[in-house]
Amino acid sequence: MIGAIKQQAKDLAAELNRVDWPSREKVMTSAWTVVIVSLFVGVFLWAVDWVLSKGFAYFFLKTR
């Protein structure tokens, strides 16, 4: 049992050494891209929600 765990740990270490890790610059670029896209989508959804809520409020208040 201990031998299997040791072999698994060795295999894991060998696999991690073969991984092609991204550079710091690539990670930072990707992170900023995610932040900017998230902000854009958030603002877009807020604007659509605001327009629809004002439109529905105007429509329902006008028909009474």
PDB file as gemmi writes it, atoms N, CA and C in Angstrom:
CRYST1    1.000    1.000    1.000  90.00  90.00  90.00 P 1                      
ATOM      1  N   MET A   1       0.825  -1.191   0.000  1.00  0.00           N  
ATOM      2  CA  MET A   1       0.000   0.000   0.000  1.00  0.00           C  
ATOM      3  C   MET A   1       0.873   1.260   0.000  1.00  0.00           C  
ATOM      4  N   ILE A   2       1.873   1.321   0.870  1.00  0.00           N  
ATOM      5  CA  ILE A   2       2.775   2.483   0.937  1.00  0.00           C  
ATOM      6  C   ILE A   2       3.548   2.615  -0.368  1.00  0.00           C  
ATOM      7  N   GLY A   3       3.948   1.481  -0.927  1.00  0.00           N  
ATOM      8  CA  GLY A   3       4.686   1.495  -2.193  1.00  0.00           C  
ATOM      9  C   GLY A   3       3.848   2.088  -3.320  1.00  0.00           C  
ATOM     10  N   ALA A   4       2.548   1.791  -3.334  1.00  0.00           N  
ATOM     11  CA  ALA A   4       1.659   2.333  -4.367  1.00  0.00           C  
ATOM     12  C   ALA A   4       1.511   3.845  -4.214  1.00  0.00           C  
ATOM     13  N   ILE A   5       1.449   4.299  -2.972  1.00  0.00           N  
ATOM     14  CA  ILE A   5       1.326   5.738  -2.730  1.00  0.00           C  
ATOM     15  C   ILE A   5       2.600   6.454  -3.161  1.00  0.00           C  
ATOM     16  N   LYS A   6       3.750   5.866  -2.858  1.00  0.00           N  
ATOM     17  CA  LYS A   6       5.024   6.468  -3.272  1.00  0.00           C  
ATOM     18  C   LYS A   6       5.132   6.529  -4.790  1.00  0.00           C  
ATOM     19  N   GLN A   7       4.708   5.465  -5.455  1.00  0.00           N  
ATOM     20  CA  GLN A   7       4.751   5.439  -6.929  1.00  0.00           C  
ATOM     21  C   GLN A   7       3.819   6.496  -7.515  1.00  0.00           C  
ATOM     22  N   GLN A   8       2.659   6.630  -6.904  1.00  0.00           N  
ATOM     23  CA  GLN A   8       1.710   7.654  -7.364  1.00  0.00           C  
ATOM     24  C   GLN A   8       2.306   9.051  -7.204  1.00  0.00           C  
ATOM     25  N   ALA A   9       2.986   9.310  -6.101  1.00  0.00           N  
ATOM     26  CA  ALA A   9       3.616  10.611  -5.865  1.00  0.00           C  
ATOM     27  C   ALA A   9       4.722  10.864  -6.884  1.00  0.00           C  
ATOM     28  N   LYS A  10       5.513   9.836  -7.190  1.00  0.00           N  
ATOM     29  CA  LYS A  10       6.571   9.984  -8.199  1.00  0.00           C  
ATOM     30  C   LYS A  10       5.973  10.269  -9.571  1.00  0.00           C  
ATOM     31  N   ASP A  11       4.904   9.555  -9.911  1.00  0.00           N  
ATOM     32  CA  ASP A  11       4.244   9.783 -11.198  1.00  0.00           C  
ATOM     33  C   ASP A  11       3.674  11.197 -11.287  1.00  0.00           C  
ATOM     34  N   LEU A  12       3.107  11.667 -10.181  1.00  0.00           N  
ATOM     35  CA  LEU A  12       2.561  13.014 -10.141  1.00  0.00           C  
ATOM     36  C   LEU A  12       3.663  14.052 -10.342  1.00  0.00           C  
ATOM     37  N   ALA A  13       4.775  13.891  -9.655  1.00  0.00           N  
ATOM     38  CA  ALA A  13       5.891  14.830  -9.789  1.00  0.00           C  
ATOM     39  C   ALA A  13       6.437  14.825 -11.214  1.00  0.00           C  
ATOM     40  N   ALA A  14       6.540  13.642 -11.812  1.00  0.00           N  
ATOM     41  CA  ALA A  14       7.032  13.559 -13.188  1.00  0.00           C  
ATOM     42  C   ALA A  14       6.065  14.251 -14.147  1.00  0.00           C  
ATOM     43  N   GLU A  15       4.791  14.073 -13.931  1.00  0.00           N  
ATOM     44  CA  GLU A  15       3.792  14.703 -14.800  1.00  0.00           C  
ATOM     45  C   GLU A  15       3.822  16.217 -14.653  1.00  0.00           C  
ATOM     46  N   LEU A  16       3.963  16.729 -13.427  1.00  0.00           N  
ATOM     47  CA  LEU A  16       4.027  18.169 -13.212  1.00  0.00           C  
ATOM     48  C   LEU A  16       5.262  18.785 -13.855  1.00  0.00           C  
ATOM     49  N   ASN A  17       6.346  18.023 -13.961  1.00  0.00           N  
ATOM     50  CA  ASN A  17       7.554  18.526 -14.624  1.00  0.00           C  
ATOM     51  C   ASN A  17       7.363  18.634 -16.131  1.00  0.00           C  
ATOM     52  N   ARG A  18       6.428  17.859 -16.688  1.00  0.00           N  
ATOM     53  CA  ARG A  18       6.177  17.897 -18.133  1.00  0.00           C  
ATOM     54  C   ARG A  18       5.169  18.968 -18.527  1.00  0.00           C  
ATOM     55  N   VAL A  19       4.519  19.579 -17.566  1.00  0.00           N  
ATOM     56  CA  VAL A  19       3.504  20.587 -17.868  1.00  0.00           C  
ATOM     57  C   VAL A  19       4.168  21.830 -18.436  1.00  0.00           C  
ATOM     58  N   ASP A  20       3.555  22.389 -19.473  1.00  0.00           N  
ATOM     59  CA  ASP A  20       4.041  23.629 -20.071  1.00  0.00           C  
ATOM     60  C   ASP A  20       3.322  24.787 -19.387  1.00  0.00           C  
ATOM     61  N   TRP A  21       3.946  25.312 -18.324  1.00  0.00           N  
ATOM     62  CA  TRP A  21       3.330  26.363 -17.533  1.00  0.00           C  
ATOM     63  C   TRP A  21       3.381  27.685 -18.284  1.00  0.00           C  
ATOM     64  N   PRO A  22       2.296  28.476 -18.252  1.00  0.00           N  
ATOM     65  CA  PRO A  22       2.310  29.770 -18.938  1.00  0.00           C  
ATOM     66  C   PRO A  22       3.199  30.771 -18.202  1.00  0.00           C  
ATOM     67  N   SER A  23       3.653  31.754 -18.957  1.00  0.00           N  
ATOM     68  CA  SER A  23       4.498  32.792 -18.345  1.00  0.00           C  
ATOM     69  C   SER A  23       3.623  33.739 -17.516  1.00  0.00           C  
ATOM     70  N   ARG A  24       4.285  34.510 -16.673  1.00  0.00           N  
ATOM     71  CA  ARG A  24       3.572  35.477 -15.831  1.00  0.00           C  
ATOM     72  C   ARG A  24       2.833  36.495 -16.693  1.00  0.00           C  
ATOM     73  N   GLU A  25       3.468  36.933 -17.779  1.00  0.00           N  
ATOM     74  CA  GLU A  25       2.855  37.925 -18.657  1.00  0.00           C  
ATOM     75  C   GLU A  25       1.579  37.370 -19.290  1.00  0.00           C  
ATOM     76  N   LYS A  26       1.609  36.109 -19.706  1.00  0.00           N  
ATOM     77  CA  LYS A  26       0.432  35.505 -20.329  1.00  0.00           C  
ATOM     78  C   LYS A  26      -0.706  35.360 -19.315  1.00  0.00           C  
ATOM     79  N   VAL A  27      -0.369  34.986 -18.096  1.00  0.00           N  
ATOM     80  CA  VAL A  27      -1.391  34.855 -17.051  1.00  0.00           C  
ATOM     81  C   VAL A  27      -1.997  36.217 -16.740  1.00  0.00           C  
ATOM     82  N   MET A  28      -1.172  37.257 -16.631  1.00  0.00           N  
ATOM     83  CA  MET A  28      -1.679  38.591 -16.331  1.00  0.00           C  
ATOM     84  C   MET A  28      -2.541  39.126 -17.474  1.00  0.00           C  
ATOM     85  N   THR A  29      -2.129  38.881 -18.711  1.00  0.00           N  
ATOM     86  CA  THR A  29      -2.920  39.309 -19.864  1.00  0.00           C  
ATOM     87  C   THR A  29      -4.282  38.628 -19.860  1.00  0.00           C  
ATOM     88  N   SER A  30      -4.281  37.334 -19.594  1.00  0.00           N  
ATOM     89  CA  SER A  30      -5.544  36.601 -19.550  1.00  0.00           C  
ATOM     90  C   SER A  30      -6.426  37.088 -18.408  1.00  0.00           C  
ATOM     91  N   ALA A  31      -5.825  37.372 -17.266  1.00  0.00           N  
ATOM     92  CA  ALA A  31      -6.600  37.849 -16.118  1.00  0.00           C  
ATOM     93  C   ALA A  31      -7.233  39.202 -16.423  1.00  0.00           C  
ATOM     94  N   TRP A  32      -6.483  40.114 -17.018  1.00  0.00           N  
ATOM     95  CA  TRP A  32      -7.040  41.432 -17.360  1.00  0.00           C  
ATOM     96  C   TRP A  32      -8.129  41.305 -18.417  1.00  0.00           C  
ATOM     97  N   THR A  33      -7.960  40.376 -19.348  1.00  0.00           N  
ATOM     98  CA  THR A  33      -8.996  40.148 -20.354  1.00  0.00           C  
ATOM     99  C   THR A  33     -10.290  39.700 -19.694  1.00  0.00           C  
ATOM    100  N   VAL A  34     -10.188  38.803 -18.731  1.00  0.00           N  
ATOM    101  CA  VAL A  34     -11.375  38.327 -18.016  1.00  0.00           C  
ATOM    102  C   VAL A  34     -12.030  39.470 -17.248  1.00  0.00           C  
ATOM    103  N   VAL A  35     -11.238  40.308 -16.596  1.00  0.00           N  
ATOM    104  CA  VAL A  35     -11.788  41.430 -15.828  1.00  0.00           C  
ATOM    105  C   VAL A  35     -12.512  42.407 -16.748  1.00  0.00           C  
ATOM    106  N   ILE A  36     -11.902  42.757 -17.866  1.00  0.00           N  
ATOM    107  CA  ILE A  36     -12.495  43.722 -18.792  1.00  0.00           C  
ATOM    108  C   ILE A  36     -13.773  43.170 -19.415  1.00  0.00           C  
ATOM    109  N   VAL A  37     -13.747  41.922 -19.858  1.00  0.00           N  
ATOM    110  CA  VAL A  37     -14.945  41.325 -20.452  1.00  0.00           C  
ATOM    111  C   VAL A  37     -16.053  41.213 -19.410  1.00  0.00           C  
ATOM    112  N   SER A  38     -15.709  40.845 -18.187  1.00  0.00           N  
ATOM    113  CA  SER A  38     -16.716  40.750 -17.122  1.00  0.00           C  
ATOM    114  C   SER A  38     -17.352  42.107 -16.836  1.00  0.00           C  
ATOM    115  N   LEU A  39     -16.542  43.151 -16.783  1.00  0.00           N  
ATOM    116  CA  LEU A  39     -17.082  44.497 -16.572  1.00  0.00           C  
ATOM    117  C   LEU A  39     -17.997  44.910 -17.722  1.00  0.00           C  
ATOM    118  N   PHE A  40     -17.573  44.640 -18.947  1.00  0.00           N  
ATOM    119  CA  PHE A  40     -18.388  44.981 -20.105  1.00  0.00           C  
ATOM    120  C   PHE A  40     -19.731  44.257 -20.069  1.00  0.00           C  
ATOM    121  N   VAL A  41     -19.711  42.964 -19.801  1.00  0.00           N  
ATOM    122  CA  VAL A  41     -20.954  42.192 -19.738  1.00  0.00           C  
ATOM    123  C   VAL A  41     -21.829  42.688 -18.586  1.00  0.00           C  
ATOM    124  N   GLY A  42     -21.226  42.983 -17.443  1.00  0.00           N  
ATOM    125  CA  GLY A  42     -21.985  43.489 -16.312  1.00  0.00           C  
ATOM    126  C   GLY A  42     -22.670  44.812 -16.619  1.00  0.00           C  
ATOM    127  N   VAL A  43     -21.945  45.740 -17.229  1.00  0.00           N  
ATOM    128  CA  VAL A  43     -22.520  47.040 -17.585  1.00  0.00           C  
ATOM    129  C   VAL A  43     -23.604  46.864 -18.647  1.00  0.00           C  
ATOM    130  N   PHE A  44     -23.366  46.009 -19.617  1.00  0.00           N  
ATOM    131  CA  PHE A  44     -24.360  45.753 -20.660  1.00  0.00           C  
ATOM    132  C   PHE A  44     -25.645  45.188 -20.063  1.00  0.00           C  
ATOM    133  N   LEU A  45     -25.523  44.184 -19.201  1.00  0.00           N  
ATOM    134  CA  LEU A  45     -26.717  43.596 -18.588  1.00  0.00           C  
ATOM    135  C   LEU A  45     -27.433  44.590 -17.681  1.00  0.00           C  
ATOM    136  N   TRP A  46     -26.671  45.427 -16.968  1.00  0.00           N  
ATOM    137  CA  TRP A  46     -27.292  46.463 -16.144  1.00  0.00           C  
ATOM    138  C   TRP A  46     -28.079  47.428 -17.021  1.00  0.00           C  
ATOM    139  N   ALA A  47     -27.505  47.831 -18.144  1.00  0.00           N  
ATOM    140  CA  ALA A  47     -28.184  48.773 -19.036  1.00  0.00           C  
ATOM    141  C   ALA A  47     -29.451  48.161 -19.629  1.00  0.00           C  
ATOM    142  N   VAL A  48     -29.383  46.923 -20.060  1.00  0.00           N  
ATOM    143  CA  VAL A  48     -30.563  46.258 -20.608  1.00  0.00           C  
ATOM    144  C   VAL A  48     -31.639  46.139 -19.529  1.00  0.00           C  
ATOM    145  N   ASP A  49     -31.250  45.768 -18.325  1.00  0.00           N  
ATOM    146  CA  ASP A  49     -32.206  45.650 -17.222  1.00  0.00           C  
ATOM    147  C   ASP A  49     -32.834  47.002 -16.920  1.00  0.00           C  
ATOM    148  N   TRP A  50     -32.031  48.056 -16.885  1.00  0.00           N  
ATOM    149  CA  TRP A  50     -32.546  49.393 -16.602  1.00  0.00           C  
ATOM    150  C   TRP A  50     -33.539  49.849 -17.669  1.00  0.00           C  
ATOM    151  N   VAL A  51     -33.179  49.650 -18.943  1.00  0.00           N  
ATOM    152  CA  VAL A  51     -34.063  50.060 -20.040  1.00  0.00           C  
ATOM    153  C   VAL A  51     -35.370  49.277 -19.989  1.00  0.00           C  
ATOM    154  N   LEU A  52     -35.291  47.975 -19.795  1.00  0.00           N  
ATOM    155  CA  LEU A  52     -36.506  47.168 -19.746  1.00  0.00           C  
ATOM    156  C   LEU A  52     -37.374  47.530 -18.545  1.00  0.00           C  
ATOM    157  N   SER A  53     -36.767  47.754 -17.393  1.00  0.00           N  
ATOM    158  CA  SER A  53     -37.565  48.101 -16.213  1.00  0.00           C  
ATOM    159  C   SER A  53     -38.249  49.454 -16.395  1.00  0.00           C  
ATOM    160  N   LYS A  54     -37.540  50.429 -16.966  1.00  0.00           N  
ATOM    161  CA  LYS A  54     -38.160  51.734 -17.222  1.00  0.00           C  
ATOM    162  C   LYS A  54     -39.254  51.611 -18.275  1.00  0.00           C  
ATOM    163  N   GLY A  55     -39.007  50.817 -19.288  1.00  0.00           N  
ATOM    164  CA  GLY A  55     -40.005  50.628 -20.340  1.00  0.00           C  
ATOM    165  C   GLY A  55     -41.259  49.951 -19.820  1.00  0.00           C  
ATOM    166  N   PHE A  56     -41.100  48.894 -19.051  1.00  0.00           N  
ATOM    167  CA  PHE A  56     -42.259  48.203 -18.504  1.00  0.00           C  
ATOM    168  C   PHE A  56     -42.987  49.083 -17.490  1.00  0.00           C  
ATOM    169  N   ALA A  57     -42.254  49.833 -16.687  1.00  0.00           N  
ATOM    170  CA  ALA A  57     -42.888  50.720 -15.718  1.00  0.00           C  
ATOM    171  C   ALA A  57     -43.706  51.791 -16.444  1.00  0.00           C  
ATOM    172  N   TYR A  58     -43.157  52.360 -17.500  1.00  0.00           N  
ATOM    173  CA  TYR A  58     -43.871  53.359 -18.280  1.00  0.00           C  
ATOM    174  C   TYR A  58     -45.123  52.751 -18.902  1.00  0.00           C  
ATOM    175  N   PHE A  59     -45.003  51.564 -19.474  1.00  0.00           N  
ATOM    176  CA  PHE A  59     -46.130  50.912 -20.141  1.00  0.00           C  
ATOM    177  C   PHE A  59     -47.236  50.576 -19.155  1.00  0.00           C  
ATOM    178  N   PHE A  60     -46.890  49.984 -18.009  1.00  0.00           N  
ATOM    179  CA  PHE A  60     -47.915  49.566 -17.060  1.00  0.00           C  
ATOM    180  C   PHE A  60     -48.526  50.758 -16.317  1.00  0.00           C  
ATOM    181  N   LEU A  61     -47.758  51.810 -16.062  1.00  0.00           N  
ATOM    182  CA  LEU A  61     -48.322  52.967 -15.381  1.00  0.00           C  
ATOM    183  C   LEU A  61     -49.201  53.788 -16.320  1.00  0.00           C  
ATOM    184  N   LYS A  62     -48.884  53.781 -17.604  1.00  0.00           N  
ATOM    185  CA  LYS A  62     -49.653  54.555 -18.580  1.00  0.00           C  
ATOM    186  C   LYS A  62     -50.997  53.902 -18.891  1.00  0.00           C  
ATOM    187  N   THR A  63     -51.073  52.565 -18.795  1.00  0.00           N  
ATOM    188  CA  THR A  63     -52.304  51.865 -19.156  1.00  0.00           C  
ATOM    189  C   THR A  63     -53.324  51.844 -18.021  1.00  0.00           C  
ATOM    190  N   ARG A  64     -52.999  52.319 -16.847  1.00  0.00           N  
ATOM    191  CA  ARG A  64     -53.957  52.318 -15.731  1.00  0.00           C  
ATOM    192  C   ARG A  64     -54.923  53.439 -15.832  1.00  0.00           C  
TER     193      ARG A  64                                                      
END                                                                             
